């Protein structure tokens, strides 16, 4: 279900992306701060950085589409 939306690295799939995704889901499910993400998911800063990159890229899609549609009018 989420596989098509996962980013690819320069050389293919990003290693441990599933683990990082699970860490983000854990964080939002528990409401804990990023620094409290369990070590089994990897460093909290790596998980947070990956989340921010994906969030920024995803947010740009609808904004760019809206701007393009306004130009067409």
mmCIF file of the N, C-alpha and C atoms, coordinates in Angstrom:
data_MODEL
# 
_entry.id   MODEL 
# 
loop_
_atom_site.group_PDB 
_atom_site.id 
_atom_site.type_symbol 
_atom_site.label_atom_id 
_atom_site.label_alt_id 
_atom_site.label_comp_id 
_atom_site.label_asym_id 
_atom_site.label_entity_id 
_atom_site.label_seq_id 
_atom_site.pdbx_PDB_ins_code 
_atom_site.Cartn_x 
_atom_site.Cartn_y 
_atom_site.Cartn_z 
_atom_site.occupancy 
_atom_site.B_iso_or_equiv 
_atom_site.pdbx_formal_charge 
_atom_site.auth_seq_id 
_atom_site.auth_comp_id 
_atom_site.auth_asym_id 
_atom_site.auth_atom_id 
_atom_site.pdbx_PDB_model_num 
ATOM 1   N N  . UNK A 1 1  ? 0.815  -1.183 0.000   1.00 0.00 ? 1  UNK A N  1 
ATOM 2   C CA . UNK A 1 1  ? 0.000  0.000  0.000   1.00 0.00 ? 1  UNK A CA 1 
ATOM 3   C C  . UNK A 1 1  ? 0.868  1.261  0.000   1.00 0.00 ? 1  UNK A C  1 
ATOM 4   N N  . UNK A 1 2  ? 1.907  1.300  0.799   1.00 0.00 ? 2  UNK A N  1 
ATOM 5   C CA . UNK A 1 2  ? 2.754  2.491  0.834   1.00 0.00 ? 2  UNK A CA 1 
ATOM 6   C C  . UNK A 1 2  ? 3.962  2.368  -0.079  1.00 0.00 ? 2  UNK A C  1 
ATOM 7   N N  . UNK A 1 3  ? 4.236  1.184  -0.572  1.00 0.00 ? 3  UNK A N  1 
ATOM 8   C CA . UNK A 1 3  ? 5.428  0.932  -1.372  1.00 0.00 ? 3  UNK A CA 1 
ATOM 9   C C  . UNK A 1 3  ? 5.626  1.921  -2.521  1.00 0.00 ? 3  UNK A C  1 
ATOM 10  N N  . UNK A 1 4  ? 4.594  2.269  -3.298  1.00 0.00 ? 4  UNK A N  1 
ATOM 11  C CA . UNK A 1 4  ? 4.810  3.209  -4.404  1.00 0.00 ? 4  UNK A CA 1 
ATOM 12  C C  . UNK A 1 4  ? 5.197  4.614  -3.947  1.00 0.00 ? 4  UNK A C  1 
ATOM 13  N N  . UNK A 1 5  ? 4.939  4.948  -2.703  1.00 0.00 ? 5  UNK A N  1 
ATOM 14  C CA . UNK A 1 5  ? 5.216  6.293  -2.208  1.00 0.00 ? 5  UNK A CA 1 
ATOM 15  C C  . UNK A 1 5  ? 6.563  6.412  -1.516  1.00 0.00 ? 5  UNK A C  1 
ATOM 16  N N  . UNK A 1 6  ? 7.267  5.292  -1.360  1.00 0.00 ? 6  UNK A N  1 
ATOM 17  C CA . UNK A 1 6  ? 8.557  5.313  -0.688  1.00 0.00 ? 6  UNK A CA 1 
ATOM 18  C C  . UNK A 1 6  ? 9.628  5.810  -1.660  1.00 0.00 ? 6  UNK A C  1 
ATOM 19  N N  . UNK A 1 7  ? 10.537 6.661  -1.186  1.00 0.00 ? 7  UNK A N  1 
ATOM 20  C CA . UNK A 1 7  ? 11.554 7.216  -2.080  1.00 0.00 ? 7  UNK A CA 1 
ATOM 21  C C  . UNK A 1 7  ? 12.641 6.202  -2.421  1.00 0.00 ? 7  UNK A C  1 
ATOM 22  N N  . UNK A 1 8  ? 13.298 6.437  -3.544  1.00 0.00 ? 8  UNK A N  1 
ATOM 23  C CA . UNK A 1 8  ? 14.442 5.628  -3.941  1.00 0.00 ? 8  UNK A CA 1 
ATOM 24  C C  . UNK A 1 8  ? 15.705 6.449  -3.736  1.00 0.00 ? 8  UNK A C  1 
ATOM 25  N N  . UNK A 1 9  ? 16.769 5.779  -3.344  1.00 0.00 ? 9  UNK A N  1 
ATOM 26  C CA . UNK A 1 9  ? 18.060 6.440  -3.213  1.00 0.00 ? 9  UNK A CA 1 
ATOM 27  C C  . UNK A 1 9  ? 18.729 6.522  -4.575  1.00 0.00 ? 9  UNK A C  1 
ATOM 28  N N  . UNK A 1 10 ? 19.949 7.011  -4.597  1.00 0.00 ? 10 UNK A N  1 
ATOM 29  C CA . UNK A 1 10 ? 20.682 7.122  -5.854  1.00 0.00 ? 10 UNK A CA 1 
ATOM 30  C C  . UNK A 1 10 ? 20.944 5.763  -6.488  1.00 0.00 ? 10 UNK A C  1 
ATOM 31  N N  . UNK A 1 11 ? 21.047 4.731  -5.644  1.00 0.00 ? 11 UNK A N  1 
ATOM 32  C CA . UNK A 1 11 ? 21.373 3.395  -6.151  1.00 0.00 ? 11 UNK A CA 1 
ATOM 33  C C  . UNK A 1 11 ? 20.269 2.380  -5.897  1.00 0.00 ? 11 UNK A C  1 
ATOM 34  N N  . UNK A 1 12 ? 19.046 2.840  -5.740  1.00 0.00 ? 12 UNK A N  1 
ATOM 35  C CA . UNK A 1 12 ? 17.947 1.918  -5.503  1.00 0.00 ? 12 UNK A CA 1 
ATOM 36  C C  . UNK A 1 12 ? 17.276 2.168  -4.170  1.00 0.00 ? 12 UNK A C  1 
ATOM 37  N N  . UNK A 1 13 ? 16.559 1.172  -3.666  1.00 0.00 ? 13 UNK A N  1 
ATOM 38  C CA . UNK A 1 13 ? 15.834 1.349  -2.401  1.00 0.00 ? 13 UNK A CA 1 
ATOM 39  C C  . UNK A 1 13 ? 16.768 1.726  -1.250  1.00 0.00 ? 13 UNK A C  1 
ATOM 40  N N  . UNK A 1 14 ? 16.277 2.539  -0.365  1.00 0.00 ? 14 UNK A N  1 
ATOM 41  C CA . UNK A 1 14 ? 17.051 2.986  0.791   1.00 0.00 ? 14 UNK A CA 1 
ATOM 42  C C  . UNK A 1 14 ? 17.040 1.885  1.841   1.00 0.00 ? 14 UNK A C  1 
ATOM 43  N N  . UNK A 1 15 ? 18.222 1.480  2.316   1.00 0.00 ? 15 UNK A N  1 
ATOM 44  C CA . UNK A 1 15 ? 18.251 0.418  3.324   1.00 0.00 ? 15 UNK A CA 1 
ATOM 45  C C  . UNK A 1 15 ? 17.556 0.844  4.610   1.00 0.00 ? 15 UNK A C  1 
ATOM 46  N N  . UNK A 1 16 ? 16.913 -0.080 5.252   1.00 0.00 ? 16 UNK A N  1 
ATOM 47  C CA . UNK A 1 16 ? 16.230 0.146  6.529   1.00 0.00 ? 16 UNK A CA 1 
ATOM 48  C C  . UNK A 1 16 ? 15.086 1.146  6.446   1.00 0.00 ? 16 UNK A C  1 
ATOM 49  N N  . UNK A 1 17 ? 14.561 1.388  5.269   1.00 0.00 ? 17 UNK A N  1 
ATOM 50  C CA . UNK A 1 17 ? 13.463 2.337  5.131   1.00 0.00 ? 17 UNK A CA 1 
ATOM 51  C C  . UNK A 1 17 ? 12.222 1.844  5.862   1.00 0.00 ? 17 UNK A C  1 
ATOM 52  N N  . UNK A 1 18 ? 11.985 0.550  5.836   1.00 0.00 ? 18 UNK A N  1 
ATOM 53  C CA . UNK A 1 18 ? 10.839 -0.012 6.552   1.00 0.00 ? 18 UNK A CA 1 
ATOM 54  C C  . UNK A 1 18 ? 10.983 0.237  8.053   1.00 0.00 ? 18 UNK A C  1 
ATOM 55  N N  . UNK A 1 19 ? 12.185 0.048  8.569   1.00 0.00 ? 19 UNK A N  1 
ATOM 56  C CA . UNK A 1 19 ? 12.427 0.279  9.992   1.00 0.00 ? 19 UNK A CA 1 
ATOM 57  C C  . UNK A 1 19 ? 12.211 1.757  10.340  1.00 0.00 ? 19 UNK A C  1 
ATOM 58  N N  . UNK A 1 20 ? 12.655 2.650  9.471   1.00 0.00 ? 20 UNK A N  1 
ATOM 59  C CA . UNK A 1 20 ? 12.462 4.082  9.714   1.00 0.00 ? 20 UNK A CA 1 
ATOM 60  C C  . UNK A 1 20 ? 10.984 4.447  9.632   1.00 0.00 ? 20 UNK A C  1 
ATOM 61  N N  . UNK A 1 21 ? 10.276 3.856  8.693   1.00 0.00 ? 21 UNK A N  1 
ATOM 62  C CA . UNK A 1 21 ? 8.839  4.100  8.577   1.00 0.00 ? 21 UNK A CA 1 
ATOM 63  C C  . UNK A 1 21 ? 8.126  3.626  9.842   1.00 0.00 ? 21 UNK A C  1 
ATOM 64  N N  . UNK A 1 22 ? 8.497  2.448  10.329  1.00 0.00 ? 22 UNK A N  1 
ATOM 65  C CA . UNK A 1 22 ? 7.900  1.938  11.561  1.00 0.00 ? 22 UNK A CA 1 
ATOM 66  C C  . UNK A 1 22 ? 8.210  2.850  12.747  1.00 0.00 ? 22 UNK A C  1 
ATOM 67  N N  . UNK A 1 23 ? 9.401  3.445  12.760  1.00 0.00 ? 23 UNK A N  1 
ATOM 68  C CA . UNK A 1 23 ? 9.766  4.372  13.828  1.00 0.00 ? 23 UNK A CA 1 
ATOM 69  C C  . UNK A 1 23 ? 8.875  5.609  13.795  1.00 0.00 ? 23 UNK A C  1 
ATOM 70  N N  . UNK A 1 24 ? 8.613  6.128  12.602  1.00 0.00 ? 24 UNK A N  1 
ATOM 71  C CA . UNK A 1 24 ? 7.731  7.295  12.475  1.00 0.00 ? 24 UNK A CA 1 
ATOM 72  C C  . UNK A 1 24 ? 6.323  6.931  12.934  1.00 0.00 ? 24 UNK A C  1 
ATOM 73  N N  . UNK A 1 25 ? 5.850  5.762  12.542  1.00 0.00 ? 25 UNK A N  1 
ATOM 74  C CA . UNK A 1 25 ? 4.518  5.327  12.963  1.00 0.00 ? 25 UNK A CA 1 
ATOM 75  C C  . UNK A 1 25 ? 4.467  5.163  14.484  1.00 0.00 ? 25 UNK A C  1 
ATOM 76  N N  . UNK A 1 26 ? 5.525  4.612  15.082  1.00 0.00 ? 26 UNK A N  1 
ATOM 77  C CA . UNK A 1 26 ? 5.584  4.469  16.540  1.00 0.00 ? 26 UNK A CA 1 
ATOM 78  C C  . UNK A 1 26 ? 5.511  5.834  17.204  1.00 0.00 ? 26 UNK A C  1 
ATOM 79  N N  . UNK A 1 27 ? 6.271  6.771  16.666  1.00 0.00 ? 27 UNK A N  1 
ATOM 80  C CA . UNK A 1 27 ? 6.320  8.107  17.248  1.00 0.00 ? 27 UNK A CA 1 
ATOM 81  C C  . UNK A 1 27 ? 4.942  8.772  17.247  1.00 0.00 ? 27 UNK A C  1 
ATOM 82  N N  . UNK A 1 28 ? 4.226  8.700  16.129  1.00 0.00 ? 28 UNK A N  1 
ATOM 83  C CA . UNK A 1 28 ? 2.905  9.326  16.057  1.00 0.00 ? 28 UNK A CA 1 
ATOM 84  C C  . UNK A 1 28 ? 1.855  8.541  16.843  1.00 0.00 ? 28 UNK A C  1 
ATOM 85  N N  . UNK A 1 29 ? 2.003  7.229  16.892  1.00 0.00 ? 29 UNK A N  1 
ATOM 86  C CA . UNK A 1 29 ? 1.058  6.417  17.654  1.00 0.00 ? 29 UNK A CA 1 
ATOM 87  C C  . UNK A 1 29 ? 1.158  6.695  19.153  1.00 0.00 ? 29 UNK A C  1 
ATOM 88  N N  . UNK A 1 30 ? 2.394  6.874  19.653  1.00 0.00 ? 30 UNK A N  1 
ATOM 89  C CA . UNK A 1 30 ? 2.589  7.091  21.085  1.00 0.00 ? 30 UNK A CA 1 
ATOM 90  C C  . UNK A 1 30 ? 2.548  8.561  21.477  1.00 0.00 ? 30 UNK A C  1 
ATOM 91  N N  . UNK A 1 31 ? 2.797  9.450  20.527  1.00 0.00 ? 31 UNK A N  1 
ATOM 92  C CA . UNK A 1 31 ? 2.832  10.877 20.843  1.00 0.00 ? 31 UNK A CA 1 
ATOM 93  C C  . UNK A 1 31 ? 4.113  11.294 21.550  1.00 0.00 ? 31 UNK A C  1 
ATOM 94  N N  . UNK A 1 32 ? 5.108  10.446 21.507  1.00 0.00 ? 32 UNK A N  1 
ATOM 95  C CA . UNK A 1 32 ? 6.380  10.730 22.183  1.00 0.00 ? 32 UNK A CA 1 
ATOM 96  C C  . UNK A 1 32 ? 7.227  11.708 21.376  1.00 0.00 ? 32 UNK A C  1 
ATOM 97  N N  . UNK A 1 33 ? 8.171  12.377 22.032  1.00 0.00 ? 33 UNK A N  1 
ATOM 98  C CA . UNK A 1 33 ? 9.114  13.224 21.304  1.00 0.00 ? 33 UNK A CA 1 
ATOM 99  C C  . UNK A 1 33 ? 10.040 12.378 20.426  1.00 0.00 ? 33 UNK A C  1 
ATOM 100 N N  . UNK A 1 34 ? 10.615 13.015 19.412  1.00 0.00 ? 34 UNK A N  1 
ATOM 101 C CA . UNK A 1 34 ? 11.510 12.296 18.506  1.00 0.00 ? 34 UNK A CA 1 
ATOM 102 C C  . UNK A 1 34 ? 12.661 11.642 19.253  1.00 0.00 ? 34 UNK A C  1 
ATOM 103 N N  . UNK A 1 35 ? 13.192 12.302 20.259  1.00 0.00 ? 35 UNK A N  1 
ATOM 104 C CA . UNK A 1 35 ? 14.348 11.768 20.998  1.00 0.00 ? 35 UNK A CA 1 
ATOM 105 C C  . UNK A 1 35 ? 14.011 10.489 21.766  1.00 0.00 ? 35 UNK A C  1 
ATOM 106 N N  . UNK A 1 36 ? 12.737 10.171 21.933  1.00 0.00 ? 36 UNK A N  1 
ATOM 107 C CA . UNK A 1 36 ? 12.332 8.969  22.655  1.00 0.00 ? 36 UNK A CA 1 
ATOM 108 C C  . UNK A 1 36 ? 12.079 7.766  21.746  1.00 0.00 ? 36 UNK A C  1 
ATOM 109 N N  . UNK A 1 37 ? 12.345 7.907  20.449  1.00 0.00 ? 37 UNK A N  1 
ATOM 110 C CA . UNK A 1 37 ? 12.172 6.773  19.534  1.00 0.00 ? 37 UNK A CA 1 
ATOM 111 C C  . UNK A 1 37 ? 13.124 5.663  19.984  1.00 0.00 ? 37 UNK A C  1 
ATOM 112 N N  . UNK A 1 38 ? 12.628 4.431  20.156  1.00 0.00 ? 38 UNK A N  1 
ATOM 113 C CA . UNK A 1 38 ? 13.479 3.336  20.632  1.00 0.00 ? 38 UNK A CA 1 
ATOM 114 C C  . UNK A 1 38 ? 14.693 3.101  19.728  1.00 0.00 ? 38 UNK A C  1 
ATOM 115 N N  . UNK A 1 39 ? 15.792 2.716  20.336  1.00 0.00 ? 39 UNK A N  1 
ATOM 116 C CA . UNK A 1 39 ? 17.049 2.486  19.613  1.00 0.00 ? 39 UNK A CA 1 
ATOM 117 C C  . UNK A 1 39 ? 16.921 1.383  18.566  1.00 0.00 ? 39 UNK A C  1 
ATOM 118 N N  . UNK A 1 40 ? 15.965 0.483  18.734  1.00 0.00 ? 40 UNK A N  1 
ATOM 119 C CA . UNK A 1 40 ? 15.797 -0.605 17.762  1.00 0.00 ? 40 UNK A CA 1 
ATOM 120 C C  . UNK A 1 40 ? 15.432 -0.087 16.369  1.00 0.00 ? 40 UNK A C  1 
ATOM 121 N N  . UNK A 1 41 ? 14.937 1.136  16.295  1.00 0.00 ? 41 UNK A N  1 
ATOM 122 C CA . UNK A 1 41 ? 14.594 1.748  15.013  1.00 0.00 ? 41 UNK A CA 1 
ATOM 123 C C  . UNK A 1 41 ? 15.747 2.540  14.413  1.00 0.00 ? 41 UNK A C  1 
ATOM 124 N N  . UNK A 1 42 ? 16.844 2.652  15.119  1.00 0.00 ? 42 UNK A N  1 
ATOM 125 C CA . UNK A 1 42 ? 17.990 3.421  14.648  1.00 0.00 ? 42 UNK A CA 1 
ATOM 126 C C  . UNK A 1 42 ? 18.034 4.766  15.355  1.00 0.00 ? 42 UNK A C  1 
ATOM 127 N N  . UNK A 1 43 ? 19.015 5.594  15.002  1.00 0.00 ? 43 UNK A N  1 
ATOM 128 C CA . UNK A 1 43 ? 19.149 6.895  15.652  1.00 0.00 ? 43 UNK A CA 1 
ATOM 129 C C  . UNK A 1 43 ? 17.919 7.774  15.402  1.00 0.00 ? 43 UNK A C  1 
ATOM 130 N N  . UNK A 1 44 ? 17.448 8.438  16.441  1.00 0.00 ? 44 UNK A N  1 
ATOM 131 C CA . UNK A 1 44 ? 16.243 9.268  16.308  1.00 0.00 ? 44 UNK A CA 1 
ATOM 132 C C  . UNK A 1 44 ? 16.448 10.366 15.283  1.00 0.00 ? 44 UNK A C  1 
ATOM 133 N N  . UNK A 1 45 ? 17.661 10.912 15.205  1.00 0.00 ? 45 UNK A N  1 
ATOM 134 C CA . UNK A 1 45 ? 17.910 12.014 14.273  1.00 0.00 ? 45 UNK A CA 1 
ATOM 135 C C  . UNK A 1 45 ? 17.797 11.552 12.818  1.00 0.00 ? 45 UNK A C  1 
ATOM 136 N N  . UNK A 1 46 ? 18.205 10.318 12.539  1.00 0.00 ? 46 UNK A N  1 
ATOM 137 C CA . UNK A 1 46 ? 18.073 9.765  11.188  1.00 0.00 ? 46 UNK A CA 1 
ATOM 138 C C  . UNK A 1 46 ? 16.603 9.598  10.831  1.00 0.00 ? 46 UNK A C  1 
ATOM 139 N N  . UNK A 1 47 ? 15.842 9.080  11.768  1.00 0.00 ? 47 UNK A N  1 
ATOM 140 C CA . UNK A 1 47 ? 14.400 8.894  11.544  1.00 0.00 ? 47 UNK A CA 1 
ATOM 141 C C  . UNK A 1 47 ? 13.726 10.251 11.306  1.00 0.00 ? 47 UNK A C  1 
ATOM 142 N N  . UNK A 1 48 ? 14.063 11.228 12.135  1.00 0.00 ? 48 UNK A N  1 
ATOM 143 C CA . UNK A 1 48 ? 13.471 12.570 12.000  1.00 0.00 ? 48 UNK A CA 1 
ATOM 144 C C  . UNK A 1 48 ? 13.860 13.214 10.670  1.00 0.00 ? 48 UNK A C  1 
ATOM 145 N N  . UNK A 1 49 ? 15.137 13.122 10.299  1.00 0.00 ? 49 UNK A N  1 
ATOM 146 C CA . UNK A 1 49 ? 15.588 13.720 9.033   1.00 0.00 ? 49 UNK A CA 1 
ATOM 147 C C  . UNK A 1 49 ? 14.875 13.101 7.835   1.00 0.00 ? 49 UNK A C  1 
ATOM 148 N N  . UNK A 1 50 ? 14.742 11.779 7.858   1.00 0.00 ? 50 UNK A N  1 
ATOM 149 C CA . UNK A 1 50 ? 14.044 11.099 6.755   1.00 0.00 ? 50 UNK A CA 1 
ATOM 150 C C  . UNK A 1 50 ? 12.585 11.552 6.694   1.00 0.00 ? 50 UNK A C  1 
ATOM 151 N N  . UNK A 1 51 ? 11.931 11.652 7.849   1.00 0.00 ? 51 UNK A N  1 
ATOM 152 C CA . UNK A 1 51 ? 10.542 12.103 7.900   1.00 0.00 ? 51 UNK A CA 1 
ATOM 153 C C  . UNK A 1 51 ? 10.413 13.514 7.326   1.00 0.00 ? 51 UNK A C  1 
ATOM 154 N N  . UNK A 1 52 ? 11.301 14.424 7.718   1.00 0.00 ? 52 UNK A N  1 
ATOM 155 C CA . UNK A 1 52 ? 11.233 15.811 7.242   1.00 0.00 ? 52 UNK A CA 1 
ATOM 156 C C  . UNK A 1 52 ? 11.431 15.883 5.731   1.00 0.00 ? 52 UNK A C  1 
ATOM 157 N N  . UNK A 1 53 ? 12.379 15.109 5.204   1.00 0.00 ? 53 UNK A N  1 
ATOM 158 C CA . UNK A 1 53 ? 12.612 15.130 3.751   1.00 0.00 ? 53 UNK A CA 1 
ATOM 159 C C  . UNK A 1 53 ? 11.381 14.653 2.984   1.00 0.00 ? 53 UNK A C  1 
ATOM 160 N N  . UNK A 1 54 ? 10.790 13.566 3.438   1.00 0.00 ? 54 UNK A N  1 
ATOM 161 C CA . UNK A 1 54 ? 9.610  13.023 2.764   1.00 0.00 ? 54 UNK A CA 1 
ATOM 162 C C  . UNK A 1 54 ? 8.431  13.989 2.910   1.00 0.00 ? 54 UNK A C  1 
ATOM 163 N N  . UNK A 1 55 ? 8.261  14.568 4.088   1.00 0.00 ? 55 UNK A N  1 
ATOM 164 C CA . UNK A 1 55 ? 7.155  15.498 4.327   1.00 0.00 ? 55 UNK A CA 1 
ATOM 165 C C  . UNK A 1 55 ? 7.283  16.733 3.439   1.00 0.00 ? 55 UNK A C  1 
ATOM 166 N N  . UNK A 1 56 ? 8.491  17.264 3.323   1.00 0.00 ? 56 UNK A N  1 
ATOM 167 C CA . UNK A 1 56 ? 8.701  18.448 2.475   1.00 0.00 ? 56 UNK A CA 1 
ATOM 168 C C  . UNK A 1 56 ? 8.404  18.134 1.018   1.00 0.00 ? 56 UNK A C  1 
ATOM 169 N N  . UNK A 1 57 ? 8.887  17.003 0.552   1.00 0.00 ? 57 UNK A N  1 
ATOM 170 C CA . UNK A 1 57 ? 8.676  16.628 -0.850  1.00 0.00 ? 57 UNK A CA 1 
ATOM 171 C C  . UNK A 1 57 ? 7.199  16.367 -1.131  1.00 0.00 ? 57 UNK A C  1 
ATOM 172 N N  . UNK A 1 58 ? 6.508  15.732 -0.194  1.00 0.00 ? 58 UNK A N  1 
ATOM 173 C CA . UNK A 1 58 ? 5.091  15.424 -0.358  1.00 0.00 ? 58 UNK A CA 1 
ATOM 174 C C  . UNK A 1 58 ? 4.253  16.688 -0.330  1.00 0.00 ? 58 UNK A C  1 
ATOM 175 N N  . UNK A 1 59 ? 4.612  17.627 0.526   1.00 0.00 ? 59 UNK A N  1 
ATOM 176 C CA . UNK A 1 59 ? 3.848  18.874 0.643   1.00 0.00 ? 59 UNK A CA 1 
ATOM 177 C C  . UNK A 1 59 ? 4.003  19.735 -0.595  1.00 0.00 ? 59 UNK A C  1 
ATOM 178 N N  . UNK A 1 60 ? 5.132  19.647 -1.262  1.00 0.00 ? 60 UNK A N  1 
ATOM 179 C CA . UNK A 1 60 ? 5.359  20.469 -2.453  1.00 0.00 ? 60 UNK A CA 1 
ATOM 180 C C  . UNK A 1 60 ? 4.477  20.041 -3.613  1.00 0.00 ? 60 UNK A C  1 
ATOM 181 N N  . UNK A 1 61 ? 4.095  18.774 -3.656  1.00 0.00 ? 61 UNK A N  1 
ATOM 182 C CA . UNK A 1 61 ? 3.279  18.272 -4.763  1.00 0.00 ? 61 UNK A CA 1 
ATOM 183 C C  . UNK A 1 61 ? 1.961  19.015 -4.915  1.00 0.00 ? 61 UNK A C  1 
ATOM 184 N N  . UNK A 1 62 ? 1.108  19.053 -3.886  1.00 0.00 ? 62 UNK A N  1 
ATOM 185 C CA . UNK A 1 62 ? -0.179 19.755 -4.006  1.00 0.00 ? 62 UNK A CA 1 
ATOM 186 C C  . UNK A 1 62 ? -0.019 21.256 -4.206  1.00 0.00 ? 62 UNK A C  1 
ATOM 187 N N  . UNK A 1 63 ? 0.987  21.854 -3.588  1.00 0.00 ? 63 UNK A N  1 
ATOM 188 C CA . UNK A 1 63 ? 1.192  23.292 -3.743  1.00 0.00 ? 63 UNK A CA 1 
ATOM 189 C C  . UNK A 1 63 ? 1.589  23.614 -5.175  1.00 0.00 ? 63 UNK A C  1 
ATOM 190 N N  . UNK A 1 64 ? 2.509  22.830 -5.731  1.00 0.00 ? 64 UNK A N  1 
ATOM 191 C CA . UNK A 1 64 ? 2.930  23.052 -7.110  1.00 0.00 ? 64 UNK A CA 1 
ATOM 192 C C  . UNK A 1 64 ? 1.773  22.820 -8.076  1.00 0.00 ? 64 UNK A C  1 
ATOM 193 N N  . UNK A 1 65 ? 0.960  21.794 -7.814  1.00 0.00 ? 65 UNK A N  1 
ATOM 194 C CA . UNK A 1 65 ? -0.186 21.516 -8.686  1.00 0.00 ? 65 UNK A CA 1 
ATOM 195 C C  . UNK A 1 65 ? -1.187 22.669 -8.646  1.00 0.00 ? 65 UNK A C  1 
ATOM 196 N N  . UNK A 1 66 ? -1.422 23.219 -7.470  1.00 0.00 ? 66 UNK A N  1 
ATOM 197 C CA . UNK A 1 66 ? -2.354 24.349 -7.355  1.00 0.00 ? 66 UNK A CA 1 
ATOM 198 C C  . UNK A 1 66 ? -1.813 25.576 -8.083  1.00 0.00 ? 66 UNK A C  1 
ATOM 199 N N  . UNK A 1 67 ? -0.525 25.818 -7.961  1.00 0.00 ? 67 UNK A N  1 
ATOM 200 C CA . UNK A 1 67 ? 0.068  26.966 -8.644  1.00 0.00 ? 67 UNK A CA 1 
ATOM 201 C C  . UNK A 1 67 ? 0.000  26.794 -10.160 1.00 0.00 ? 67 UNK A C  1 
ATOM 202 N N  . UNK A 1 68 ? 0.260  25.595 -10.641 1.00 0.00 ? 68 UNK A N  1 
ATOM 203 C CA . UNK A 1 68 ? 0.184  25.335 -12.084 1.00 0.00 ? 68 UNK A CA 1 
ATOM 204 C C  . UNK A 1 68 ? -1.245 25.509 -12.598 1.00 0.00 ? 68 UNK A C  1 
ATOM 205 N N  . UNK A 1 69 ? -2.226 25.085 -11.815 1.00 0.00 ? 69 UNK A N  1 
ATOM 206 C CA . UNK A 1 69 ? -3.605 25.202 -12.269 1.00 0.00 ? 69 UNK A CA 1 
ATOM 207 C C  . UNK A 1 69 ? -4.026 26.674 -12.337 1.00 0.00 ? 69 UNK A C  1 
ATOM 208 N N  . UNK A 1 70 ? -3.499 27.504 -11.459 1.00 0.00 ? 70 UNK A N  1 
ATOM 209 C CA . UNK A 1 70 ? -3.808 28.944 -11.508 1.00 0.00 ? 70 UNK A CA 1 
ATOM 210 C C  . UNK A 1 70 ? -3.185 29.602 -12.736 1.00 0.00 ? 70 UNK A C  1 
ATOM 211 N N  . UNK A 1 71 ? -1.990 29.145 -13.116 1.00 0.00 ? 71 UNK A N  1 
ATOM 212 C CA . UNK A 1 71 ? -1.331 29.707 -14.303 1.00 0.00 ? 71 UNK A CA 1 
ATOM 213 C C  . UNK A 1 71 ? -2.102 29.388 -15.572 1.00 0.00 ? 71 UNK A C  1 
ATOM 214 N N  . UNK A 1 72 ? -2.765 28.236 -15.582 1.00 0.00 ? 72 UNK A N  1 
ATOM 215 C CA . UNK A 1 72 ? -3.498 27.808 -16.768 1.00 0.00 ? 72 UNK A CA 1 
ATOM 216 C C  . UNK A 1 72 ? -4.755 28.632 -17.017 1.00 0.00 ? 72 UNK A C  1 
ATOM 217 N N  . UNK A 1 73 ? -5.223 29.319 -15.993 1.00 0.00 ? 73 UNK A N  1 
ATOM 218 C CA . UNK A 1 73 ? -6.478 30.110 -16.139 1.00 0.00 ? 73 UNK A CA 1 
ATOM 219 C C  . UNK A 1 73 ? -6.227 31.374 -16.892 1.00 0.00 ? 73 UNK A C  1 
# 
